Amino acid sequence: MEYLCAPWRSEYFSSKKCECPFCDAINSPEFDEKNGVLFRAKHCFGIMNLYPYSPGAFMVIPYKHTDKIEELSQEGWLEMSHFVRCGVEILKKRVHARGVNIGMNLGSAAGAGIAQHVHYHLVPRWEGDTNFITTISATRVIGVPFHELYTNIKKGFDELNLEF
């Protein structure tokens, strides 16, 4: 068996303040840049995925801590949907994504890594963006610096001139 050393993950696990990393981000606006927060709206916020499937992947997350979308207010649900749509446009314009996977895994049985707090995933995709390394080595290669992607995508959201 081969092992891949990923020491940055220990920082993530040792710095958890509560049981939900999304609630940690919600309650720590002073660390927005460090946490990769892209925007804060009235009912939801956007945050970069620190362990992405594809460079530039991010999430749209309600402030309400729940594992059931049916518990979200209609206004909150519509706001999340609005930012998912904006996010797709931003990924296409700013990182030149040729496609975008949008997904929401509800519950651990559905594959949710953080099942206790619902969230949308937006994953930018490009033609031929999968290669042998993932298949042979079960390893993902991210070829763009995180902060560069964060700054670029955040700038797209900043240009929306959000006022809440």
C-alpha positions as CSV (number, residue, x, y, z in Angstrom):
1,M,0.0,0.0,0.0
2,E,1.3,3.5,-0.9
3,Y,0.8,6.5,1.4
4,L,0.5,10.1,0.5
5,C,1.7,12.6,3.1
6,A,-0.7,15.4,3.5
7,P,0.4,17.3,6.7
8,W,-1.9,20.3,6.0
9,R,-4.9,18.1,6.9
10,S,-3.7,17.8,10.5
11,E,-4.0,21.6,10.8
12,Y,-7.6,21.4,9.7
13,F,-8.5,18.7,12.2
14,S,-6.6,20.2,15.1
15,S,-8.1,23.6,14.6
16,K,-11.8,22.5,14.6
17,K,-13.7,24.7,17.1
18,C,-16.9,22.8,17.0
19,E,-18.5,19.8,15.3
20,C,-19.3,21.8,12.1
21,P,-16.6,23.5,10.1
22,F,-19.2,25.5,8.3
23,C,-20.6,27.0,11.5
24,D,-17.0,27.7,12.5
25,A,-16.6,29.8,9.3
26,I,-20.0,31.5,9.9
27,N,-19.0,32.5,13.4
28,S,-15.5,33.7,12.4
29,P,-15.8,36.5,9.9
30,E,-12.5,37.9,10.9
31,F,-10.9,34.8,9.3
32,D,-12.9,35.0,6.0
33,E,-9.8,35.2,3.8
34,K,-8.0,32.4,5.6
35,N,-11.1,30.2,5.4
36,G,-11.7,31.1,1.8
37,V,-15.0,32.8,2.2
38,L,-16.1,34.2,-1.1
39,F,-19.2,36.2,-0.1
40,R,-21.7,36.6,2.7
41,A,-25.3,37.2,1.9
42,K,-28.4,37.5,4.0
43,H,-29.2,33.7,4.3
44,C,-26.1,32.0,2.9
45,F,-22.4,32.3,2.1
46,G,-19.9,30.9,-0.3
47,I,-16.6,29.3,0.7
48,M,-13.8,27.6,-1.3
49,N,-13.5,23.9,-0.9
50,L,-10.1,23.5,0.9
51,Y,-9.9,19.9,-0.4
52,P,-11.4,20.2,-3.9
53,Y,-12.1,17.6,-6.5
54,S,-11.1,20.2,-9.1
55,P,-9.3,23.5,-8.8
56,G,-11.7,26.3,-8.0
57,A,-14.4,24.2,-6.4
58,F,-16.5,26.0,-3.8
59,M,-19.7,25.6,-1.8
60,V,-22.8,27.7,-1.2
61,I,-24.0,27.1,2.4
62,P,-27.0,28.4,4.4
63,Y,-26.3,30.0,7.7
64,K,-29.0,27.8,9.2
65,H,-27.4,24.7,10.6
66,T,-29.6,21.8,9.4
67,D,-29.2,18.5,7.5
68,K,-32.7,18.9,5.9
69,I,-33.3,21.2,3.0
70,E,-37.0,21.1,3.8
71,E,-36.2,23.1,7.0
72,L,-34.7,26.0,5.0
73,S,-37.0,29.0,4.5
74,Q,-38.2,29.7,1.0
75,E,-36.3,33.0,0.9
76,G,-33.1,31.2,2.0
77,W,-33.5,28.4,-0.5
78,L,-34.1,30.9,-3.3
79,E,-31.1,33.0,-2.3
80,M,-28.9,29.9,-2.3
81,S,-30.2,29.0,-5.8
82,H,-29.4,32.6,-6.9
83,F,-25.8,32.3,-5.8
84,V,-25.4,28.9,-7.3
85,R,-26.4,30.4,-10.7
86,C,-24.1,33.4,-10.1
87,G,-21.3,31.0,-9.2
88,V,-21.7,29.0,-12.4
89,E,-21.3,32.2,-14.4
90,I,-18.3,33.3,-12.4
91,L,-16.6,29.9,-12.8
92,K,-17.2,30.1,-16.6
93,K,-16.0,33.7,-16.9
94,R,-13.1,33.9,-14.4
95,V,-11.6,30.4,-14.5
96,H,-12.8,29.5,-17.9
97,A,-14.6,26.3,-16.8
98,R,-16.1,24.5,-19.8
99,G,-18.7,22.9,-17.6
100,V,-19.7,22.9,-13.9
101,N,-20.9,20.0,-11.7
102,I,-23.5,21.2,-9.2
103,G,-24.4,18.8,-6.4
104,M,-25.9,18.4,-2.9
105,N,-25.4,15.2,-1.0
106,L,-28.1,14.9,1.6
107,G,-27.0,12.6,4.4
108,S,-23.9,10.5,4.9
109,A,-25.7,7.6,3.1
110,A,-25.7,9.9,0.0
111,G,-22.0,10.6,0.4
112,A,-22.0,13.9,2.3
113,G,-18.7,14.5,4.0
114,I,-20.3,17.1,6.3
115,A,-23.8,15.6,6.5
116,Q,-25.0,17.8,9.5
117,H,-25.1,21.0,7.5
118,V,-26.6,21.1,3.9
119,H,-24.5,22.7,1.2
120,Y,-24.2,23.0,-2.6
121,H,-21.0,22.0,-4.3
122,L,-20.0,23.8,-7.5
123,V,-17.1,22.0,-9.3
124,P,-15.6,23.6,-12.4
125,R,-14.7,21.1,-15.2
126,W,-12.7,21.2,-18.3
127,E,-12.4,18.8,-21.3
128,G,-9.9,16.1,-20.4
129,D,-9.5,17.3,-16.8
130,T,-9.3,13.7,-15.5
131,N,-6.1,11.8,-16.1
132,F,-4.3,8.6,-15.3
133,I,-2.9,9.8,-12.0
134,T,-6.3,9.7,-10.3
135,T,-7.0,6.2,-11.7
136,I,-3.6,4.7,-11.1
137,S,-2.6,6.4,-7.9
138,A,-5.9,7.6,-6.4
139,T,-4.3,11.0,-6.2
140,R,-5.6,14.4,-7.4
141,V,-3.2,17.0,-8.8
142,I,-4.2,20.7,-8.3
143,G,-2.0,22.7,-10.6
144,V,-3.1,26.2,-9.6
145,P,-2.2,28.0,-6.3
146,F,-5.2,28.1,-4.0
147,H,-4.9,31.8,-3.1
148,E,-4.8,32.8,-6.8
149,L,-8.0,30.9,-7.5
150,Y,-9.7,32.2,-4.3
151,T,-8.8,35.8,-5.2
152,N,-10.1,35.4,-8.8
153,I,-13.4,33.8,-7.8
154,K,-13.9,36.2,-4.9
155,K,-13.4,39.2,-7.3
156,G,-16.3,37.8,-9.4
157,F,-18.6,37.8,-6.4
158,D,-17.3,41.2,-5.2
159,E,-18.4,42.6,-8.6
160,L,-22.0,41.5,-7.9
161,N,-22.1,44.4,-5.4
162,L,-24.0,42.5,-2.7
163,E,-25.8,44.7,-0.2
164,F,-27.7,43.1,2.7
